[in-house]
């Protein structure tokens, strides 16, 4: 079986990384990896020593026109590759593999963790052409419910489930980190679904840092884009492969990144996200309201954020409380890597099995 993966974001690759490793160990399985330039994605693949092809080495612009042109470019780049390689199955989030796959009669599994209303443009360009939409159960996929296969987990459990990830105990010494620190993650907010979305500005960032320090913690910043000079002393330059180990040993995450908020939650690290996306994403709503592992605030609620931040940082048993909440979550969720490996290697039979008996996936709870 020849399987093509397309990744347009580091989190997408991390989701499938352990699965790819297992597939490569199976006799008779070939894997093709295509990517586009995004943040540290290429660095992660290089570090893992995996062969790949970057079909868009230059990052696209932010405008809707540039996003549309980028899709056309990807279609034209991918078409000859598919004709030559003839994969049996394709896996990824991008519209290009769904569209070109439909043209060539190649099955496509589209993976997502975002609701249709949040990624409407991507959904409209992808879902009519894909065969299967594989996503966490809470995710809404609009009118394409007949294509949805919901699983009892999150994409981030594909690489942060305890069966595939163990925090490195020496990470604090490696980066000379203090005993108590807060990770601040600043996203670029340049994705197709980020138009008009606001996050953390410099003024509020300064207030937050002041509050973190006043509560006896050291802030460290991880930023996708360029950072204002006044904050450079807080910037931590790290090997991308170490970021989740650093997050796992932190006391709290403050960010405008939805993706990293989920990562913190499944690691049992409290997170506060300040973004216009607050209250709009089903996975994060479940993590907040059912498991109380993350807290979302819309832009403008600065006082509420600072109050919650101080409340959490003043809690003496913060880690113990949130690790207990994490254990409750893990008891109800599957080992996503084990499930994904099974789903891909048995596709399309696996799709029929889960459609008829969704509880079949309970065998992957451990």
GIFEN-V885542 format. One record per residue. N is the residue number from 1. RES is the residue in one small letter. PHI is phi in degrees with one decimal (* if undefined). Layout:
BEGIN
N/RES/PHI
N/RES/PHI
END
This chain:
BEGIN
1/x/*
2/x/-108.9
3/x/-120.3
4/x/-105.5
5/x/-110.4
6/x/-120.8
7/x/-124.2
8/x/-117.8
9/x/-156.4
10/x/-53.8
11/x/-64.2
12/x/-67.5
13/x/-66.8
14/x/-59.4
15/x/-55.4
16/x/-100.8
17/x/-58.0
18/x/-66.3
19/x/-64.8
20/x/-59.1
21/x/-58.4
22/x/-70.1
23/x/-64.4
24/x/-67.2
25/x/-88.1
26/x/-88.5
27/x/-60.6
28/x/87.1
29/x/-111.7
30/x/-114.7
31/x/-124.8
32/x/-114.5
33/x/-120.2
34/x/-115.3
35/x/-140.6
36/x/-123.0
37/x/-69.2
38/x/-158.9
39/x/52.0
40/x/-100.7
41/x/-53.4
42/x/-65.1
43/x/-61.2
44/x/-64.9
45/x/-66.7
46/x/-63.0
47/x/-62.3
48/x/-85.3
49/x/57.0
50/x/-105.8
51/x/-70.4
52/x/-156.0
53/x/-128.4
54/x/-91.2
55/x/-85.3
56/x/-137.8
57/x/-63.9
58/x/-100.7
59/x/-63.8
60/x/-75.1
61/x/-75.9
62/x/-92.2
63/x/-72.2
64/x/-63.2
65/x/-62.4
66/x/-67.2
67/x/-65.5
68/x/-64.7
69/x/-64.2
70/x/-63.3
71/x/-63.4
72/x/-61.4
73/x/-60.9
74/x/-63.8
75/x/-58.9
76/x/-69.7
77/x/-74.5
78/x/-77.5
79/x/-50.9
80/x/-65.3
81/x/-66.7
82/x/-67.6
83/x/-62.8
84/x/-75.6
85/x/-83.1
86/x/50.5
87/x/-66.8
88/x/-82.6
89/x/-154.0
90/x/-123.9
91/x/-133.6
92/x/167.6
93/x/-103.7
94/x/-80.2
95/x/-67.7
96/x/-62.3
97/x/-70.4
98/x/-68.0
99/x/-68.1
100/x/-70.4
101/x/-61.5
102/x/-62.0
103/x/-62.3
104/x/-98.2
105/x/74.8
106/x/-104.8
107/x/-63.8
108/x/-133.3
109/x/-104.9
110/x/-95.5
111/x/-101.9
112/x/-156.4
113/x/-134.8
114/x/-108.8
115/x/-72.2
116/x/-56.2
117/x/-64.8
118/x/-84.4
119/x/-115.4
120/x/-55.0
121/x/-61.7
122/x/-62.5
123/x/-61.8
124/x/-65.1
125/x/-86.4
126/x/-111.4
127/x/-61.9
128/x/-65.1
129/x/-105.3
130/x/-79.7
131/x/-91.0
132/x/-141.6
133/x/-108.6
134/x/-99.4
135/x/-155.3
136/x/-58.6
137/x/-52.6
138/x/-66.4
139/x/-64.1
140/x/-97.4
141/x/-117.6
142/x/67.0
143/x/-79.8
144/x/-101.0
145/x/-60.8
146/x/-68.2
147/x/-98.4
148/x/-80.0
149/x/-117.5
150/x/-91.5
151/x/-119.1
152/x/-86.2
153/x/-176.5
154/x/-133.6
155/x/-55.6
156/x/-67.1
157/x/-73.6
158/x/-66.6
159/x/-131.4
160/x/-122.7
161/x/-65.6
162/x/-58.4
163/x/-73.9
164/x/-123.9
165/x/-139.4
166/x/-127.2
167/x/-57.4
168/x/-74.5
169/x/-69.3
170/x/-92.7
171/x/-66.4
172/x/-64.7
173/x/-68.1
174/x/-59.2
175/x/-108.7
176/x/54.0
177/x/-83.6
178/x/-73.6
179/x/-64.4
180/x/-120.5
181/x/-143.3
182/x/-116.2
183/x/-87.6
184/x/-111.1
185/x/-111.8
186/x/-112.4
187/x/-88.6
188/x/-74.5
189/x/56.4
190/x/-118.7
191/x/-70.5
192/x/-58.1
193/x/-92.4
194/x/-96.2
195/x/-58.8
196/x/79.8
197/x/-86.3
198/x/-111.5
199/x/-134.4
200/x/-84.6
201/x/-96.3
202/x/-61.7
203/x/-62.6
204/x/-73.0
205/x/-59.3
206/x/-62.5
207/x/-63.0
208/x/-66.3
209/x/-60.2
210/x/-59.2
211/x/-66.5
212/x/-60.5
213/x/-67.0
214/x/-64.8
215/x/-92.3
216/x/86.5
217/x/-115.6
218/x/-100.9
219/x/-82.2
220/x/-127.6
221/x/-109.4
222/x/-120.6
223/x/-128.2
224/x/-73.7
225/x/-102.4
226/x/-72.7
227/x/-103.9
228/x/-60.0
229/x/-54.1
230/x/-66.0
231/x/-108.0
232/x/-60.3
233/x/-66.9
234/x/-94.3
235/x/-72.4
236/x/-110.9
237/x/-86.3
238/x/-131.7
239/x/-66.5
240/x/-52.4
241/x/-71.8
242/x/-95.7
243/x/-59.4
244/x/-74.2
245/x/-68.6
246/x/-64.2
247/x/-62.7
248/x/-64.4
249/x/-98.2
250/x/-78.7
251/x/-91.3
252/x/-166.9
253/x/-115.2
254/x/-119.4
255/x/-162.0
256/x/-118.2
257/x/-104.4
258/x/-69.1
259/x/-61.7
260/x/-71.4
261/x/-63.8
262/x/-66.6
263/x/-58.3
264/x/-61.1
265/x/-59.8
266/x/-73.5
267/x/-91.0
268/x/78.3
269/x/-106.5
270/x/-62.4
271/x/-136.4
272/x/-120.2
273/x/-113.7
274/x/-119.4
275/x/-162.7
276/x/-65.0
277/x/-79.3
278/x/-55.0
279/x/83.7
280/x/-113.4
281/x/-116.1
282/x/-59.9
283/x/-61.0
284/x/-69.7
285/x/-64.9
286/x/-66.4
287/x/-63.3
288/x/-82.0
289/x/-86.1
290/x/-90.5
291/x/-107.0
292/x/54.2
293/x/-104.6
294/x/-148.4
295/x/-138.4
296/x/-108.8
297/x/-134.5
298/x/-69.9
299/x/-57.5
300/x/112.3
301/x/-95.6
302/x/-62.3
303/x/-62.2
304/x/-63.6
305/x/-63.3
306/x/-64.2
307/x/-65.9
308/x/-64.4
309/x/-59.5
310/x/-64.8
311/x/-59.5
312/x/-67.1
313/x/-69.6
314/x/-90.1
315/x/-80.6
316/x/-66.5
317/x/-109.3
318/x/-56.4
319/x/-64.0
320/x/-59.7
321/x/-61.7
322/x/-77.8
323/x/-69.7
324/x/-66.4
325/x/-64.8
326/x/-61.8
327/x/-62.7
328/x/-62.1
329/x/-60.5
330/x/-63.2
331/x/-68.3
332/x/-106.8
333/x/-115.9
334/x/-87.2
335/x/-76.1
336/x/-63.8
337/x/-64.3
338/x/-61.4
339/x/-64.7
340/x/-63.8
341/x/-61.0
342/x/-63.5
343/x/-62.1
344/x/-70.6
345/x/-71.5
346/x/-110.1
347/x/-70.5
348/x/-92.3
349/x/-58.3
350/x/-61.3
351/x/-63.2
352/x/-64.8
353/x/-62.1
354/x/-70.6
355/x/-62.9
356/x/-76.4
357/x/-136.0
358/x/-56.8
359/x/-75.8
360/x/-57.4
361/x/-69.7
362/x/-61.9
363/x/-67.0
364/x/-97.0
365/x/-82.4
366/x/-145.4
END
